């Protein structure tokens, strides 16, 4: 099967996202997972479909040799500008996630966020991850979780032809783990997290933007509520039920 969009979609997307102070971050959830895998000093870390590359730049501070790959020229230009501004050296590569331009077994850690869901054949990407990883290397895939209101809204917009990428899917924890195993990996760990700010706030912000009302990127904290919410989340995270409430889930596979 063919991919559901072409490079033009992402060239346009990153043209509109050049002001990074107006683009949501990934809340460091993948960074924290990578840091738990062991010392990064001198390790080769590859981000596939890097977008802005902001996670990769943080890994430079940990001593990693960071390679950022994307097939959109506008994405690479954003990352090049960030590299100049931050004075953090990274290797920028324009390439295809299905045919990574690297030899076998040369990468220590490979990761991607918001990538697999845009393709009907995501296992081919994981198989490429497996190929370029060294023995005992790690691959991390971070994707939208299936059982979420985001999924419902997204598929309505897809039906209406209003979804920015044209098409997108989502994954359950068990489905993502099975994909990793079929690609040759053993499961090292799984994780998940809720959207910050919430999906409802982001949706409201986008709706109001069209009327000329501009809400801040992140809402102000309500006294007491944030503390209660965070406590509830800590409790829920200890239960397997949390994987039916997370906005994003991730699997870490080991070669």
C-alpha positions in Angstrom: 0.0 0.0 0.0 1.1 3.5 -0.6 1.6 6.3 1.9 -1.4 8.5 2.4 0.2 11.9 1.8 3.2 13.3 0.0 6.1 15.6 0.8 4.1 18.6 -0.3 1.8 18.2 2.7 4.7 18.5 5.1 6.5 21.2 3.2 3.4 23.3 3.6 3.0 22.3 7.3 6.5 23.3 8.3 6.2 26.6 6.3 3.3 27.4 8.7 5.2 26.3 11.8 8.4 28.4 11.6 7.5 30.4 14.7 8.4 27.7 17.2 7.3 29.7 20.2 3.8 29.1 18.8 4.2 25.4 18.4 3.5 22.9 21.2 6.4 21.0 22.6 6.4 17.2 23.2 6.6 17.7 27.0 9.9 15.8 27.2 8.2 12.4 27.5 10.5 10.7 25.0 13.6 12.5 26.3 13.0 11.1 29.8 12.6 7.6 28.3 15.8 7.9 26.4 17.7 9.2 29.4 16.7 6.1 31.4 18.3 3.8 28.8 21.8 4.6 30.1 24.6 7.1 29.5 24.3 8.9 26.2 27.9 10.2 26.0 29.2 9.4 22.5 26.1 7.4 21.5 24.6 7.8 18.0 21.0 8.9 18.4 18.8 9.2 15.3 15.4 10.9 15.2 13.3 9.9 12.1 10.8 12.5 10.9 12.4 15.0 13.2 10.1 18.0 12.4 11.6 20.8 14.5 14.2 18.5 16.1 13.8 20.1 19.5 14.0 16.8 21.3 17.2 16.0 19.5 18.8 19.3 20.5 18.2 18.4 24.2 20.1 15.1 23.7 23.1 17.0 22.5 23.4 18.3 26.1 23.7 14.7 27.2 26.7 14.1 25.0 24.9 12.2 22.3 25.9 12.4 18.6 22.5 13.4 17.2 21.3 12.8 13.7 18.0 14.5 12.6 16.3 13.1 9.6 13.3 14.4 7.7 12.2 14.4 4.1 10.7 17.9 4.2 13.2 20.6 3.2 11.3 23.2 5.3 11.7 21.1 8.4 15.5 20.8 7.8 15.7 24.6 7.4 14.0 25.1 10.8 16.5 22.6 12.4 19.4 24.3 10.7 18.3 27.7 12.1 17.9 26.2 15.6 21.4 24.7 15.4 22.8 28.1 14.6 20.8 29.8 17.3 21.6 27.3 20.0 25.2 26.6 18.9 24.4 22.9 19.2 25.9 20.7 16.6 23.6 18.1 14.9 23.8 16.2 11.7 20.9 17.0 9.4 19.9 14.4 6.8 17.1 14.6 4.2 15.9 11.1 3.8 13.1 8.6 3.7 12.0 6.7 6.8 11.4 3.6 4.6 14.9 3.6 3.2 17.2 5.1 5.8 20.5 6.3 4.2 22.7 4.5 6.8 24.6 1.3 6.9 23.5 -1.7 9.0 24.1 -1.6 12.7 25.5 2.0 13.1 22.9 3.6 15.4 22.6 3.2 19.2 19.1 4.7 19.7 16.5 5.6 17.1 13.2 7.3 17.9 10.2 9.0 16.3 7.1 10.8 17.5 4.0 11.3 15.4 5.4 9.3 12.5 4.0 5.8 12.3 0.3 7.0 12.3 0.7 8.6 8.9 1.4 5.4 7.0 -0.6 2.3 6.2 2.6 0.2 6.3 4.3 1.4 9.5 6.0 -2.0 10.2 8.3 -1.2 7.2 9.6 1.8 9.2 10.2 -0.3 12.3 12.1 -2.9 10.1 14.4 -0.1 8.9 14.9 1.0 12.5 15.9 -2.6 13.3 18.3 -2.7 10.4 20.3 0.4 11.3 20.5 -0.3 15.1 23.5 -1.9 16.7 22.9 -5.1 18.6 21.2 -4.3 21.9 20.3 -0.9 20.5 16.9 0.7 21.2 14.0 1.9 19.1 11.2 4.2 20.4 7.9 4.8 18.7 5.6 7.4 20.2 2.1 7.5 18.6 -1.5 8.6 19.3 -3.4 6.2 21.5 -6.6 4.7 20.0 -9.2 5.0 22.7 -9.4 8.8 23.0 -11.8 11.5 21.9 -9.0 12.8 19.7 -9.5 9.6 17.5 -13.2 10.3 17.1 -12.7 14.0 16.1 -9.8 13.1 13.8 -11.8 10.6 11.9 -14.7 12.9 11.5 -12.4 15.5 10.0 -10.8 12.9 7.7 -14.3 12.0 6.4 -15.0 15.7 5.8 -11.6 16.1 4.0 -10.5 18.6 6.7 -7.6 16.7 8.3 -4.3 18.5 7.6 -2.4 15.4 6.6 -5.3 13.9 4.6 -5.3 10.6 6.6 -4.0 9.3 9.9 -4.5 6.2 12.1 -3.8 5.4 15.7 -2.7 2.4 17.8 -3.5 0.5 20.9 -0.8 -0.6 23.3 -1.1 -4.3 22.2 -1.1 -3.4 18.5 2.1 -1.4 18.9 3.8 -4.0 20.9 2.9 -6.7 18.3 4.3 -4.5 15.5 7.6 -4.3 17.3 7.8 -8.0 17.9 7.0 -8.8 14.3 9.8 -6.4 13.3 12.3 -8.4 15.3 12.4 -6.5 18.6 11.9 -7.6 22.1 9.8 -5.3 24.2 12.0 -3.4 26.7 9.2 -1.1 28.1 6.0 0.8 27.4 4.9 4.2 28.5 2.1 6.8 28.0 1.1 10.3 28.8 -1.8 12.7 28.7 -1.9 15.7 26.4 -0.7 19.0 27.9 -2.6 21.3 27.6 -5.7 19.1 27.2 -7.2 18.2 23.8 -10.3 20.3 24.8 -8.2 23.4 25.4 -6.3 23.0 22.2 -9.5 22.5 20.2 -11.1 25.5 21.9 -8.1 27.6 21.1 -8.1 26.6 17.4 -11.9 27.3 17.1 -11.6 30.8 18.7 -8.6 31.6 16.6 -10.8 31.6 13.6 -13.0 34.2 15.2 -10.1 36.5 15.9 -9.8 35.5 19.6 -6.3 34.4 20.5 -5.9 32.3 23.7 -2.4 31.7 25.1 -0.6 28.6 24.0 -0.8 27.2 27.5 -3.7 28.1 29.9 -3.1 29.6 33.3 -3.1 27.3 36.3 -6.2 27.2 38.5 -5.2 27.3 42.1 -5.5 23.8 43.7 -6.8 22.1 40.6 -3.4 21.4 39.0 -2.3 19.7 42.3 -5.4 17.5 42.4 -5.2 16.6 38.7 -1.5 15.6 39.0 -2.2 13.5 42.0 -5.1 11.7 40.2 -2.8 11.1 37.2 -0.1 9.6 39.4 -2.6 7.2 40.9 -4.1 6.3 37.5 -0.7 5.8 35.9 -0.1 2.8 38.2 -3.1 1.0 36.6 -3.2 -0.6 33.2 -6.4 1.3 32.6 -4.3 4.4 32.0 -3.4 3.0 28.6 -7.1 3.6 27.6 -6.9 7.2 28.7 -3.5 8.4 27.5 -3.3 10.7 24.5 0.1 9.3 23.5 1.7 5.9 24.1 5.1 4.6 23.3 6.9 1.3 23.0 10.7 0.9 23.5 12.0 -2.1 21.6 15.5 -3.7 22.0 17.4 -5.4 19.2 
